Amino acid sequence: MTAVRVAVIGAGHAGLCVVEALGRRGIRPVVFDDADRLGDTWRARFDGLVLNTHRDLSAVPTVPLPETMGEWPERDEWADHVEHAAETLGVERRPERVTEVSAVDGAWQVTTTSEEAEPSTAPNPFDVVVVATGRHRAATMPPWPGIDATPIEVMHSRQYRNPDAFAGRRVLVVGGGNSGTEIAHLVASAGVETLISIRRRPVFARREMFGTNLTSVARFAKWMPERLIDLSGRLMQRVLFGSLRDVGLGPPQHRLSDVEAAAGATIDSGFVDDVRAGRIEVVDAVERFDADRVVTADGRRLRVDVVVAATGYEPGLDDLLAPELLDDGWPHVKEPPFRQAPGLYTAGLNPATLTAFHPDFITEAEQIAAAIAADLTPP
């Protein structure tokens, strides 16, 4: 193993893919992650969550998957895979929260909560640092006018666990992406009166289609011209679901090729049928709150008891990295190998592609590990 000190911040899927790729190159990094139990980020997600990428194209490389795991792993199955992967790879983990990564004398100092509490603790200078803290570190909530004065219960989708607390109440889910449509489907399936607010109609798809899985289809499609990708997305939706115009879900307003902005296709697990059957009502974009009413862009005043905002996340890197390394809160270098500065890389925080995050994490890890190994090889 090389004597050069390398740190990976974050022991989620992206971080562990980097650890594995580095290990094959004889580099054993120190891993910082303050989770009580690895995989807890997944265990904290809502009941009924299923992975939207195929297990065989998403797992941490060289780590066996249990035979009992389905093709589309459930939340706790995937959390257990993350935990198992760290054990299999022999991760050297420091269970501390990193508060800052800063350049000091040609190296990178990793400051943790323990060092803030104990200033005498020796600093952690590393030659290379890979930041893999996740895309969902900070929940984003729109600054809707009137939200602070409304008696309506408003929560982010991160806080949603299951529909048990919604019995007898009227629920509005905001967001037409995977989280929003999945939560709306689960809430409606529990017999709760459910509405969903969609600002721009997405492209709908299914995990399994045309005799194969969507992850494999997307791997092929990402090499197609943008115009053909967009046409294929519209045709795919039409073949799978027919016309959705009459239920307010069609035609798509997102371009499938604009995956970085639109986050790809929305995977349907029963949501479309719920809308068609009248179990979920589709309404216009939320514009503001007016006392105990939600006002939509078309002027409707909705009476609801709960609003679940499935309005996305940000990586929350502002407190971790210097401003010159960021672009609107995201890493400023968006091309492989995602070297943000000499010796500083980001993994799992890079632009989305059609193949979605987990398969991309594997590809990115190879690119990053290869670049690090090349940097550390004497001329």
Steps between C-alpha positions, in 0.01 A plus 500: 500500500616852426613718789316801354207605722163494327165582661148426379229703670176304504445124516186488291476326165713753309770511766523123523529467122802732522645297788466181295653654187791642699556167675551324168778750436674437831369813670327466837320819601378620837121538489312762703131435571315583821202268452412285797457218251603515135197500274293702746451773240294244308327359808374851577313520169129428468339158538443326167797663324643286220822562310441635148817349353554128443693322776754338267595835348503689829682293763840593639743308273649172630249490787262203467127563522279262700296257294190615683532857369252583226588659168378832638626511861283635776619776731633283782654248262703775341598646837626156602698475174679828582583373848611160368715663230694700760564184700603301192740771386652531847430871518716690745230732631526796730148561642530878499312775319718705268436873529759639257749398235765767448828536312799535735864500387446290190279244676135475606400536861185318602342663804251294699264563790739324737778741404272799550422374850866420572722765336809316615421204277752469218371613159427252222719594202423285197663499158168416333141547615188366327177669614209255472252647747193443281259696287230500769686665786263801516127497424372787284167667576355766265460844662122502452341825619286446809661172602608634839148609595292205381344253743548227237760241597787530251781246481777410260489153347812422705277511810233270356510138617157345438134604465393390847492856637287619207187293567189714461698795364535658156856488366665703224829365365710752306732371229471277195831318539561153640458591867186706445313250285609204714390667824169604342443141388579357845280756679208446261537122530441539874161655427608857572351781289798604286582781260826562315635830369715469187669809359627338180382163376781240504571210269355185656667159470504162677784304654430206269404557138550356153637176644785660692566735791501878474857530629633297206288697253632827644863384469445461128289812457757734660711469182212600272459854356294727725224540243460124476504462879217751536294337225559156651386623841171627360443183300589283798243676717234470231562127452506425873212718616307623197390861497519665840360832386151432635631447857735799502823303465577535131665581275841535674633850556847382599762403243643163594841606364507794744560247775706733719203735538213253470659211694409249230178305470255460786465131581138393535407241762125545488469879510359533146229241570414684823451824307289327236286337767444830679694401811743788442399844371755693292510876565707792373823631653486641853532876496448600862325433830208719604412422862353148494493471120759408238473722193606349168624676187159470333330672796355200680482522879555154638396387846754247621625388839853396403747602229788264422762687297692255280701794372849358491833529673833677483844366592549762774870552427518869591628427850740231381688643200633842405262718291732500196457122475122525472250600233161584652572257781619217274860406411626739231682236292240277339714287269688177582703439705328776700824647634387819673858600589833315508441207735129575553226299327123461531307176454125455474456878479533530126246569222227238463478286188230276358639195679425663835719526804612156614637373167662839449669481841680184388625664179605817684688299762712335231579836342590659832709207623689482172579873518614475863723200423652687204564808716674288762717306256856639491602632155 
